[in-house]
Amino acid sequence: MEHRPLKIVYCTPALYMAGGVERVLTLKANYLAEHYGYDITIILTEGKGKPLFYPLSDKIKVVNLDINFEQLWRCSFVRKIAVYLSKQRRYKRLLTAELMRLRPDITVSLLRREINFINEIADGSRKIGELHVNRANYRNFEANDTNIVKRWFAKFWMSRLLVHLRKLDQLVVLTEEDRQSWHELSHVSVIPDPLAFVPGQQSMLTVRRVIAVGRYVYQKGFDLLLQAWAKVERECPDWQLAIYGDGDRAPYQRQAEELGLRHCQLRGRTADIQAEYLNSSLFVFSSRFEGFGMVLIEAMACGLPVVSFDCPCGPKDIVSDGQDGLLVPAGNVEQLAQAMIRVMKHTDQARQLGRQAVEKSEQYHIELLAERWRSLFERLK
């Protein structure tokens, strides 16, 4: 009897954007298709007719159901409910038909709108949920934007979500820290995201520049970083801070001016972040919370010592304090500044941390993590 390749379906909203989830899914699917010969289909709901942002192997099939949930962004609140319910019914109908046609061995939901009904689809596949944020911030209710109605809704939504998650064959999260937060569930595995690139060289740690990377949003804590940098500048006036990322820089530019910062550059997105890591000597991570923190691992792969807030979730799993980086209490601006100054002033320690950081980053190479996915798939099929 001929051995049939494992048939995997991924359900995710879109692949036309330059997001972290899109990049990781593309990287992983490409590897599984090219190296293991898996028969992979990715089912989308958004972006019909738009080109995929990251290159996808021609061995992978893409089905776009063209539900267009993005239309909800333009609806009034009253109309939004009716439109959502209509689109959700259509999504359930079309996804059910597609899975019944494909009959995959494994269906992986990236835990978007299909989690509400995917366990009911009797296509014979084992169902896996793949979560790319931490539990506490699953609904993206940022701490500075939460009111009592949102808190009630988040609590209700989580109780409903748990009902669906219990029915999955497996839930996969990115960190051990987050796995422990799902205490109601007994079928949670940890498989981190893979590095998107493996640099052919490491930073020489000779350029007196600190780098931070991320969107200009509350979550990334750049307001806290700028406060810390004001202290660092006084101690190390020959160093520069460069922040790279998408989003509205204006509030941070105003803050930098108010703080009187002279050696701080707020940059936009760059097409070659690897080159910017290599042109720096320290990476700083100031997030209030994370799903994982891939930029930490990218910087470590480039040989940079890292200084990071010990925020939920990610840094604690990635950085071993004092060995391959320094962790400081979440939100503590003074300790963040002191840790940065310590590394900047002690070249030998910086080089030792950087060497260990490269070694740590090797745990996140795609070939190692793909093997963990293969083991999970083979166990469940």
Secondary structure in CASP SS format (residue, H / E / C, confidence):
PFRMAT SS
TARGET T0000
AUTHOR 0000-0000-0000
METHOD secondary structure of the structure
MODEL  1
M C 1.00
E C 1.00
H C 1.00
R C 1.00
P C 1.00
L C 1.00
K E 1.00
I E 1.00
V E 1.00
Y E 1.00
C E 1.00
T C 1.00
P C 1.00
A C 1.00
L C 1.00
Y C 1.00
M C 1.00
A C 1.00
G C 1.00
G H 1.00
V H 1.00
E H 1.00
R H 1.00
V H 1.00
L H 1.00
T H 1.00
L H 1.00
K H 1.00
A H 1.00
N H 1.00
Y H 1.00
L H 1.00
A H 1.00
E H 1.00
H H 1.00
Y H 1.00
G C 1.00
Y C 1.00
D E 1.00
I E 1.00
T E 1.00
I E 1.00
I E 1.00
L E 1.00
T C 1.00
E C 1.00
G C 1.00
K C 1.00
G C 1.00
K C 1.00
P C 1.00
L C 1.00
F C 1.00
Y C 1.00
P C 1.00
L C 1.00
S C 1.00
D C 1.00
K C 1.00
I C 1.00
K E 1.00
V E 1.00
V E 1.00
N E 1.00
L C 1.00
D C 1.00
I C 1.00
N C 1.00
F H 1.00
E H 1.00
Q H 1.00
L H 1.00
W H 1.00
R H 1.00
C C 1.00
S C 1.00
F H 1.00
V H 1.00
R H 1.00
K H 1.00
I H 1.00
A H 1.00
V H 1.00
Y H 1.00
L H 1.00
S H 1.00
K H 1.00
Q H 1.00
R H 1.00
R H 1.00
Y H 1.00
K H 1.00
R H 1.00
L H 1.00
L H 1.00
T H 1.00
A H 1.00
E H 1.00
L H 1.00
M H 1.00
R H 1.00
L H 1.00
R C 1.00
P C 1.00
D C 1.00
I E 1.00
T E 1.00
V E 1.00
S E 1.00
L C 1.00
L C 1.00
R C 1.00
R H 1.00
E H 1.00
I H 1.00
N H 1.00
F C 1.00
I H 1.00
N H 1.00
E H 1.00
I C 1.00
A C 1.00
D C 1.00
G C 1.00
S C 1.00
R E 1.00
K E 1.00
I E 1.00
G E 1.00
E E 1.00
L C 1.00
H C 1.00
V C 1.00
N C 1.00
R H 1.00
A H 1.00
N H 1.00
Y C 1.00
R C 1.00
N C 1.00
F C 1.00
E C 1.00
A H 1.00
N H 1.00
D H 1.00
T C 1.00
N C 1.00
I H 1.00
V H 1.00
K H 1.00
R H 1.00
W H 1.00
F H 1.00
A H 1.00
K H 1.00
F H 1.00
W H 1.00
M H 1.00
S H 1.00
R H 1.00
L H 1.00
L H 1.00
V H 1.00
H H 1.00
L H 1.00
R H 1.00
K H 1.00
L C 1.00
D C 1.00
Q E 1.00
L E 1.00
V E 1.00
V E 1.00
L C 1.00
T C 1.00
E H 1.00
E H 1.00
D H 1.00
R H 1.00
Q H 1.00
S H 1.00
W C 1.00
H C 1.00
E C 1.00
L C 1.00
S C 1.00
H C 1.00
V E 1.00
S E 1.00
V E 1.00
I C 1.00
P C 1.00
D C 1.00
P C 1.00
L C 1.00
A C 1.00
F C 1.00
V C 1.00
P C 1.00
G C 1.00
Q C 1.00
Q C 1.00
S C 1.00
M C 1.00
L C 1.00
T C 1.00
V C 1.00
R C 1.00
R E 1.00
V E 1.00
I E 1.00
A E 1.00
V E 1.00
G C 1.00
R C 1.00
Y C 1.00
V C 1.00
Y H 1.00
Q H 1.00
K H 1.00
G C 1.00
F H 1.00
D H 1.00
L H 1.00
L H 1.00
L H 1.00
Q H 1.00
A H 1.00
W H 1.00
A H 1.00
K H 1.00
V H 1.00
E H 1.00
R H 1.00
E H 1.00
C C 1.00
P C 1.00
D C 1.00
W C 1.00
Q E 1.00
L E 1.00
A E 1.00
I E 1.00
Y E 1.00
G C 1.00
D C 1.00
G C 1.00
D C 1.00
R C 1.00
A H 1.00
P H 1.00
Y H 1.00
Q H 1.00
R H 1.00
Q H 1.00
A H 1.00
E H 1.00
E H 1.00
L C 1.00
G C 1.00
L C 1.00
R C 1.00
H C 1.00
C E 1.00
Q E 1.00
L E 1.00
R E 1.00
G C 1.00
R C 1.00
T C 1.00
A C 1.00
D C 1.00
I H 1.00
Q H 1.00
A H 1.00
E H 1.00
Y H 1.00
L H 1.00
N C 1.00
S C 1.00
S C 1.00
L E 1.00
F E 1.00
V E 1.00
F E 1.00
S C 1.00
S C 1.00
R C 1.00
F C 1.00
E C 1.00
G C 1.00
F C 1.00
G C 1.00
M H 1.00
V H 1.00
L H 1.00
I H 1.00
E H 1.00
A H 1.00
M H 1.00
A H 1.00
C C 1.00
G C 1.00
L C 1.00
P C 1.00
V E 1.00
V E 1.00
S E 1.00
F E 1.00
D E 1.00
C C 1.00
P C 1.00
C C 1.00
G C 1.00
P H 1.00
K H 1.00
D H 1.00
I H 1.00
V C 1.00
S C 1.00
D E 1.00
G C 1.00
Q C 1.00
D C 1.00
G E 1.00
L E 1.00
L E 1.00
V E 1.00
P E 1.00
A C 1.00
G C 1.00
N C 1.00
V H 1.00
E H 1.00
Q H 1.00
L H 1.00
A H 1.00
Q H 1.00
A H 1.00
M H 1.00
I H 1.00
R H 1.00
V H 1.00
M H 1.00
K H 1.00
H C 1.00
T H 1.00
D H 1.00
Q H 1.00
A H 1.00
R H 1.00
Q H 1.00
L H 1.00
G H 1.00
R H 1.00
Q H 1.00
A H 1.00
V H 1.00
E H 1.00
K H 1.00
S H 1.00
E H 1.00
Q H 1.00
Y H 1.00
H C 1.00
I H 1.00
E H 1.00
L H 1.00
L H 1.00
A H 1.00
E H 1.00
R H 1.00
W H 1.00
R H 1.00
S H 1.00
L H 1.00
F H 1.00
E H 1.00
R H 1.00
L H 1.00
K C 1.00
END
